[in-house]
Amino acid sequence: MAFSGKLALTMFVSAAAVLVTSLGAGTANAERGPDGSLYGSLALSTDGGTFYGAAWNYPNWRSSDADAINQCAHGGCKVLAQFRDGCGAIAESADHTYYYGGSGSNRADAENDAMNRLTNFMPNPPAMFGSSAPAKQSVHIRYTQCTDGA
């Protein structure tokens, strides 16, 4: 799932507005679902800052989605990644404009999935540059979380 948001604020306002909420909504005692799996979700909003929410070790996605959005604590939060018996990650473009979620059976797989999805989602540079067109901007991982045992 992709998310695009422009933070067109001055450097000072941007720096002051980037608030990261507390991450960590996982349950102390993992509650497996009827299928024996653990579920997790990652939520994000860039409306007026950068807000995150994470929930893991839940018996279903409905519960993990709801808690991730609750942990994000912002009206514009959306679930970007869901994961089961594994990990979820959120990748971010270098200019903080694009975000994409990914998942995998372990941390490395989830992070690679998120970065690959974001790279494929981002627009190509303008064609007017021809062979001297700048490469797509780099991406990096903003947050990763795993269920127990992943």
FENGI-V326842 format. One record per pair of residues at least 12 apart in sequence whose ideal C-beta (glycine too) atoms are under 8 Angstrom apart, sorted by the first residue. I is the first residue (numbers start at 1). J is the second residue. D is the distance in whole Angstrom. If there is no record, write none. Layout:
i->I j->J d->D
i->I j->J d->D
This chain:
i->1 j->78 d->7
i->1 j->79 d->7
i->1 j->80 d->5
i->1 j->81 d->7
i->1 j->100 d->7
i->1 j->101 d->5
i->2 j->80 d->8
i->2 j->98 d->7
i->2 j->99 d->7
i->2 j->100 d->5
i->2 j->117 d->8
i->2 j->118 d->7
i->2 j->121 d->5
i->3 j->44 d->6
i->3 j->46 d->7
i->3 j->78 d->6
i->3 j->80 d->6
i->3 j->98 d->7
i->3 j->99 d->4
i->3 j->100 d->7
i->4 j->97 d->6
i->4 j->98 d->5
i->4 j->99 d->7
i->5 j->45 d->8
i->5 j->46 d->4
i->5 j->47 d->7
i->5 j->97 d->7
i->5 j->99 d->7
i->6 j->97 d->6
i->7 j->46 d->6
i->7 j->96 d->6
i->7 j->97 d->8
i->17 j->48 d->6
i->17 j->49 d->4
i->18 j->49 d->5
i->18 j->50 d->5
i->19 j->49 d->4
i->19 j->50 d->7
i->19 j->51 d->7
i->20 j->50 d->6
i->20 j->51 d->7
i->20 j->52 d->6
i->21 j->51 d->5
i->21 j->52 d->6
i->21 j->53 d->7
i->21 j->71 d->7
i->21 j->72 d->6
i->21 j->73 d->5
i->21 j->74 d->8
i->22 j->71 d->7
i->23 j->52 d->6
i->23 j->53 d->7
i->23 j->54 d->5
i->23 j->71 d->7
i->23 j->143 d->7
i->23 j->145 d->7
i->24 j->54 d->7
i->24 j->71 d->8
i->25 j->53 d->7
i->25 j->54 d->6
i->25 j->55 d->4
i->25 j->56 d->7
i->25 j->67 d->5
i->25 j->68 d->7
i->25 j->70 d->8
i->25 j->71 d->4
i->26 j->40 d->8
i->26 j->54 d->8
i->26 j->55 d->7
i->26 j->56 d->4
i->26 j->57 d->5
i->26 j->145 d->8
i->26 j->147 d->8
i->27 j->56 d->8
i->27 j->57 d->5
i->27 j->58 d->7
i->30 j->57 d->4
i->30 j->147 d->7
i->30 j->148 d->5
i->31 j->57 d->7
i->31 j->58 d->7
i->31 j->59 d->5
i->32 j->59 d->6
i->33 j->58 d->8
i->33 j->59 d->4
i->33 j->60 d->5
i->34 j->59 d->7
i->37 j->84 d->5
i->37 j->85 d->5
i->38 j->56 d->7
i->38 j->57 d->5
i->38 j->58 d->7
i->38 j->59 d->8
i->38 j->84 d->7
i->38 j->85 d->6
i->38 j->147 d->4
i->38 j->148 d->6
i->38 j->149 d->7
i->39 j->56 d->8
i->39 j->57 d->8
i->39 j->58 d->5
i->39 j->59 d->7
i->39 j->60 d->6
i->39 j->61 d->5
i->39 j->63 d->7
i->39 j->64 d->5
i->39 j->82 d->7
i->39 j->83 d->7
i->39 j->84 d->5
i->39 j->147 d->7
i->40 j->54 d->7
i->40 j->55 d->6
i->40 j->56 d->3
i->40 j->57 d->7
i->40 j->58 d->7
i->40 j->64 d->5
i->40 j->68 d->8
i->40 j->82 d->7
i->40 j->83 d->5
i->40 j->84 d->8
i->40 j->87 d->8
i->40 j->88 d->6
i->40 j->145 d->6
i->40 j->146 d->7
i->40 j->147 d->5
i->41 j->54 d->8
i->41 j->55 d->5
i->41 j->56 d->8
i->41 j->58 d->8
i->41 j->61 d->6
i->41 j->64 d->4
i->41 j->65 d->5
i->41 j->67 d->7
i->41 j->68 d->4
i->41 j->79 d->5
i->41 j->81 d->7
i->41 j->82 d->5
i->41 j->83 d->8
i->41 j->88 d->7
i->42 j->54 d->5
i->42 j->68 d->6
i->42 j->79 d->7
i->42 j->80 d->6
i->42 j->81 d->4
i->42 j->88 d->5
i->42 j->89 d->7
i->42 j->90 d->6
i->42 j->101 d->6
i->42 j->143 d->6
i->42 j->145 d->6
i->43 j->65 d->8
i->43 j->68 d->4
i->43 j->69 d->5
i->43 j->71 d->7
i->43 j->72 d->4
i->43 j->77 d->5
i->43 j->78 d->6
i->43 j->79 d->5
i->43 j->80 d->7
i->44 j->72 d->7
i->44 j->77 d->7
i->44 j->78 d->7
i->44 j->80 d->5
i->44 j->90 d->6
i->44 j->99 d->6
i->44 j->101 d->8
i->44 j->142 d->8
i->45 j->72 d->6
i->45 j->74 d->4
i->45 j->75 d->8
i->45 j->76 d->4
i->45 j->77 d->4
i->45 j->78 d->7
i->46 j->76 d->8
i->46 j->96 d->8
i->46 j->99 d->7
i->47 j->74 d->7
i->47 j->75 d->7
i->47 j->76 d->4
i->48 j->74 d->8
i->49 j->74 d->8
i->50 j->96 d->8
i->51 j->72 d->5
i->51 j->73 d->7
i->51 j->74 d->4
i->51 j->76 d->8
i->51 j->77 d->6
i->52 j->71 d->8
i->52 j->72 d->6
i->52 j->90 d->8
i->52 j->142 d->8
i->52 j->143 d->6
i->53 j->67 d->7
i->53 j->68 d->4
i->53 j->69 d->6
i->53 j->70 d->7
i->53 j->71 d->3
i->53 j->72 d->3
i->53 j->73 d->7
i->53 j->77 d->6
i->54 j->68 d->6
i->54 j->71 d->6
i->54 j->143 d->7
i->54 j->145 d->5
i->55 j->67 d->4
i->55 j->68 d->4
i->55 j->71 d->6
i->56 j->83 d->8
i->56 j->145 d->5
i->56 j->146 d->7
i->56 j->147 d->5
i->56 j->148 d->8
i->57 j->147 d->6
i->57 j->148 d->6
i->61 j->82 d->5
i->61 j->84 d->8
i->64 j->82 d->7
i->65 j->79 d->5
i->65 j->82 d->7
i->79 j->101 d->8
i->80 j->99 d->6
i->80 j->100 d->7
i->80 j->101 d->3
i->81 j->101 d->3
i->81 j->102 d->6
i->81 j->103 d->6
i->81 j->110 d->8
i->81 j->114 d->7
i->82 j->101 d->8
i->82 j->103 d->7
i->83 j->103 d->4
i->83 j->104 d->8
i->83 j->110 d->7
i->83 j->146 d->8
i->83 j->147 d->7
i->84 j->103 d->8
i->84 j->147 d->7
i->85 j->105 d->7
i->85 j->147 d->6
i->85 j->149 d->7
i->85 j->150 d->6
i->86 j->103 d->6
i->86 j->104 d->6
i->86 j->105 d->4
i->86 j->106 d->7
i->86 j->109 d->7
i->86 j->110 d->7
i->86 j->146 d->7
i->86 j->147 d->7
i->86 j->150 d->5
i->87 j->103 d->7
i->87 j->104 d->6
i->87 j->105 d->8
i->87 j->106 d->6
i->87 j->107 d->5
i->87 j->109 d->7
i->87 j->110 d->4
i->87 j->111 d->8
i->87 j->144 d->6
i->87 j->145 d->7
i->87 j->146 d->4
i->87 j->147 d->7
i->87 j->150 d->5
i->88 j->101 d->6
i->88 j->102 d->7
i->88 j->103 d->5
i->88 j->110 d->6
i->88 j->144 d->7
i->88 j->145 d->6
i->88 j->146 d->8
i->89 j->101 d->7
i->89 j->102 d->5
i->89 j->103 d->7
i->89 j->104 d->8
i->89 j->107 d->8
i->89 j->110 d->4
i->89 j->111 d->5
i->89 j->113 d->7
i->89 j->114 d->4
i->89 j->141 d->6
i->89 j->143 d->7
i->89 j->144 d->4
i->89 j->145 d->8
i->90 j->102 d->8
i->90 j->114 d->6
i->90 j->141 d->7
i->90 j->142 d->5
i->90 j->143 d->5
i->90 j->144 d->8
i->91 j->111 d->7
i->91 j->114 d->4
i->91 j->115 d->5
i->91 j->117 d->7
i->91 j->118 d->4
i->91 j->139 d->5
i->91 j->140 d->7
i->91 j->141 d->6
i->91 j->142 d->7
i->92 j->118 d->8
i->92 j->139 d->7
i->92 j->140 d->6
i->92 j->141 d->8
i->92 j->142 d->4
i->93 j->118 d->7
i->93 j->122 d->6
i->93 j->137 d->6
i->93 j->138 d->8
i->93 j->139 d->6
i->94 j->137 d->4
i->94 j->138 d->5
i->94 j->139 d->7
i->94 j->140 d->7
i->95 j->137 d->6
i->98 j->118 d->6
i->98 j->121 d->7
i->98 j->122 d->5
i->98 j->139 d->8
i->99 j->118 d->7
i->99 j->142 d->7
i->100 j->114 d->6
i->100 j->117 d->5
i->100 j->118 d->4
i->100 j->121 d->6
i->101 j->114 d->6
i->101 j->117 d->8
i->102 j->114 d->3
i->102 j->115 d->7
i->102 j->116 d->7
i->102 j->117 d->5
i->105 j->150 d->7
i->106 j->146 d->7
i->106 j->150 d->6
i->107 j->144 d->6
i->107 j->146 d->6
i->107 j->150 d->8
i->110 j->144 d->6
i->110 j->146 d->8
i->111 j->141 d->5
i->111 j->144 d->6
i->114 j->141 d->7
i->115 j->139 d->5
i->115 j->140 d->8
i->115 j->141 d->7
i->118 j->139 d->5
i->119 j->136 d->6
i->119 j->139 d->6
i->122 j->136 d->6
i->122 j->137 d->7
i->122 j->139 d->8
i->124 j->136 d->7
